[in-house]
Amino acid sequence: MGKTITIYVDNKPYQVEDNQTIMQALDKIGYHIPRLCFHPKLSIEGACRVCIVEVEGQKNYVASCAYPVYDGMKIYTNSADLRRARRDIVELIVDNHPMDCHTCDRNGTCELQRLTYSMGIKNRHFVGERKRYEKDVSFVSVIRDPEKCILCGRCVRVCSEIQGVFNLTYAYRGFKTVVTTAFDMPMAESVCSACGQCVNVCPTAAFLEKNNTQELFEKLRDPNLVKVVQFAPSVRAAIGEAFGFPAGTPKEKETVAALRKLGFDYVFDTQLGADFTIMEEASELLYRLKNNGKLPMITSCSAAWMKFMEQFYPELIPNVSTCKSPMSMLGSLIKTYFAQKINVDPKKILSVAVMCCTAKKYEAARPELMLEGMRAVDIVITTRELAWMIKSAGIDFFNIEPEEFDDPLGISSGGGAIFGATGGVMESAIRTAYELYTGETLLNIEINSIRGMKGIKEGSVDFGDMRINVAVVHGLGNASKILELIKKHPEKYHFIEIMGCPGGCIGGGGQPYAGINSIPLDEDILMKRAEALYGIDRKKTIRRAHENPVVKRVYKEFLGEPLSEKAHKILHTHYQQKYPKGIIPKEMTLR
Amino acid sequence: MQKENLQNDDLNLKSLREFLKNFKDVPRAESNLITILHKIQEIYGYLDKTAIEEVATTISVPTSHIWGVATFYHYFKLKKPGKHIISVCLGTACYIKGAEEILRKLKEELNTDIGDVSPDGFFSLEEARCLGACSLAPVIMIDNKVYGNLTPQSVIQVIKEFKRKYKEQK
């Protein structure tokens, strides 16, 4: 606690704490200074100058995001000259911007658009040369459009300070400054992990997911295809936000109904895929524990983490579980088990996945995940893309009548639901591994030490005679921290869960954009989304993956046992080093 | 934007590796980045991609960060220079005598821009501010030889003649 000082804001006195910036102080007393490059989770850039205020005794306006308060400070937030200066700053940004709002993907969710409106820019004083760049559409996950970029640098900072990927940089100088990759390589040939956090934090449309909605609308019209869709736990926890529901409103059965209205024949649940992942992963963990296998074992569900691992930590490939992700497991079962069940040629099945994730687009295209020349998942769309499709198709999501998942791949355990929140895979794996190992049912199944938004969480569980030490991390920057640690002390943990995005999948790069009074990656919103999933778990009668009747049936009828030869063929894969090699700086400047 | 592949697999990294030993395990290695980039340009004549990657892995600085520094300073060349360097004088005297038109013609003939290399890798095109040969304005310099009293037509002749002589010598 700092000491209390008095500041005067527009001539009114306020008691505030010392040791904070003007912006922080004003936020708490009800003044929301306009801002652009500022993000509370990232370092202070001071690049955009939108947040200027007038401070008595200062020759120039000061950037409130970077300037500390002092006792007796006299601040003016709305004087006529200041308002004009702020408006001119935003207008100069707009002048170097395409201004194609009504055909832009971020129309209605763009921070620059909102800012332009609230600054009262009604006519243009400046019209000059505008930067021109080609779009980089090389990558299946994330596309880059430098013409839309306003050089706020949030993407550069999230990529380095939170994710520790360091793929993006400012290059060149002055008017030619551009956010790009090393050697201006296309995104597809960069160290990009495909996490999509740059898309989440971008105030404009300079980063977007590769949009697959048109392709999907086309395919949904094809009468020769059986259209099957699955959607991730985190989609139901967040999609409501895109329709104006408060964060944390679960929309599971509403999403099922909307997907049917879009034209899908079968709606299945990725949470069931998660149950299979748990069966295989828990069995793999026990196998490694009993047979002196490579430890710690690290989870492999997160597509961004997998790409990151292959480029930055290829030496840890033996530590990573060979399990496919829940999406790929369910996709594989759809093209094998389910195709047999309904007696349809798997080539006639359109397998679609709705994910909270941009990296899943990359995962679905991985050649090693092909089944006899077919992709297990043909098209991946993000939560955002699905929300757009629902709106575009004129489906009334707000008042939609809830519907149930289809048989046979629509029943899931509570353990599958919590996969979407950081710590969920671990919690769910423990629920099952404990019983597989001890033969007894774990009664206290809510493991609070590995829930919540702390970057690195630790815990331990007694499996009868054996104590299992676990760690849970989310965000690739935190992943690097723990991986550097286990390279030195491999004996510290038995099992580690790594999720590529802050908060886990609920904070994925494909989730709805921040609303008008909110910011991307807001921790409160992430917590509410997580709570939605924990609520779904609590309401389930089946909360452990191995108790799921569908899981039991598919093993009995089709796969045999966990880790069986058939299970290996359909549910497991192998990873290999990819280039260019990523570089973790020795002195990491992560936040 | 620089789209060309800068990679040179046959690059001899021996002297660079020797130089980088000085920076390998020192704290805040990235503060030596500009010194290192100068060395690369001294050895290879430009900032080769393979060399930059060597620096990145040796001193553990992300490649993107090095790229940001390398592109910020005009001094650093990002492309292998041509075999021969054409400097077009844009000093006051040459400018008045039509240097701009000569430059335009050269760009067109060589299919390149200032600071860039012709597609065949033969000529680099650069601008100069007064070569001290104002009485011959407008002038260009190819390597160390000055060609004066040029017109947009004669400058093309100079280039063609230069190439012809080069071929004959070979």
Boltz contact constraints between the chains, C-beta under 6 A:
constraints:
  - contact:
      token1: [A, 166]
      token2: [B, 62]
      max_distance: 6.0
  - contact:
      token1: [A, 166]
      token2: [B, 64]
      max_distance: 6.0
  - contact:
      token1: [A, 169]
      token2: [B, 64]
      max_distance: 6.0
  - contact:
      token1: [A, 169]
      token2: [B, 67]
      max_distance: 6.0
  - contact:
      token1: [A, 169]
      token2: [B, 68]
      max_distance: 6.0
  - contact:
      token1: [A, 170]
      token2: [B, 68]
      max_distance: 6.0
  - contact:
      token1: [A, 171]
      token2: [B, 67]
      max_distance: 6.0
  - contact:
      token1: [A, 171]
      token2: [B, 68]
      max_distance: 6.0
  - contact:
      token1: [A, 171]
      token2: [B, 71]
      max_distance: 6.0
  - contact:
      token1: [A, 172]
      token2: [B, 71]
      max_distance: 6.0
  - contact:
      token1: [A, 173]
      token2: [B, 72]
      max_distance: 6.0
  - contact:
      token1: [A, 182]
      token2: [B, 63]
      max_distance: 6.0
  - contact:
      token1: [A, 182]
      token2: [B, 64]
      max_distance: 6.0
  - contact:
      token1: [A, 182]
      token2: [B, 67]
      max_distance: 6.0
  - contact:
      token1: [A, 183]
      token2: [B, 49]
      max_distance: 6.0
  - contact:
      token1: [A, 183]
      token2: [B, 67]
      max_distance: 6.0
  - contact:
      token1: [A, 184]
      token2: [B, 1]
      max_distance: 6.0
  - contact:
      token1: [A, 184]
      token2: [B, 2]
      max_distance: 6.0
  - contact:
      token1: [A, 583]
      token2: [B, 56]
      max_distance: 6.0
  - contact:
      token1: [A, 583]
      token2: [B, 62]
      max_distance: 6.0
  - contact:
      token1: [A, 585]
      token2: [B, 60]
      max_distance: 6.0
  - contact:
      token1: [A, 585]
      token2: [B, 61]
      max_distance: 6.0
  - contact:
      token1: [A, 586]
      token2: [B, 60]
      max_distance: 6.0
